[in-house]
Amino acid sequence: MSQRITGKVVDRNKYPKQMIFVDKDGYVCVADRPKPISEEEKAKRQRVRDNTKAEAKEVREKLKEKAKAERLGAKEQKAKEAAKLREAISKANSAYKETVKTKDAKKITNALDALNEAQAKYNKFKGE
């Protein structure tokens, strides 16, 4: 792994560009140069990297699809709720028009209150 140096003084000229360290026994050592990676090992590491990237991409795509489905579901639910509130306003408006024809003040007031309440619910839903 590494070469122990016996002398007390280390000559840096003797070991240029090499890492010198003190091991756990207190000896001064010179680290060996790392050996180059073989082509087979490089290819193996590249395959592992590629597989990891592909798996991460699949996970990201699944998360995006899930978030998109949730957004679409929320939009559909909100659209249904808005349609329901608009339908209530339409019914209240038609009821108000019918009561205006009868010219009964109490019924007209009640119908107008129902219409205003339906419009207020719709405006609250829309955030106005």
C-alpha positions, 0 to 999 in steps of 0.5 A: 500500500505505502512505503515506510521511510526509515530516516528521521528527515524526509527528503522531498526531492527523493519523493516529488509529487507524492503524498507523505503522511504519518501512519497509525504507528507513527511512521512517516510513509509515502503513499503509492500512486493509484493504479489506473482503472481498467477498461472493464471497470470503467465500463462497469462504473459507466453502466451503473451511472447510466442505470442510476440516471435512468431510474432517477429520470423514471422517478421524476417522470412519475412524480410529475405525472402524479402532480399533474393528475392531482392538479387536473383533479382539483381543476375538475372538482373546482369546475364542478363546484363553480357549475353547481353554484352558477346553476343555483344562481340561475334557478334563484334568478328564474324564481325571482322573475316568477315572483315579480310577476305575482307582485307579492312583496313578501315573496319578492323579498324572499326570492331576492334574498335567495338570489343575493345569497346564491350570488354571494356564495359564487363570489366567495367561491371565485374569491371576489 
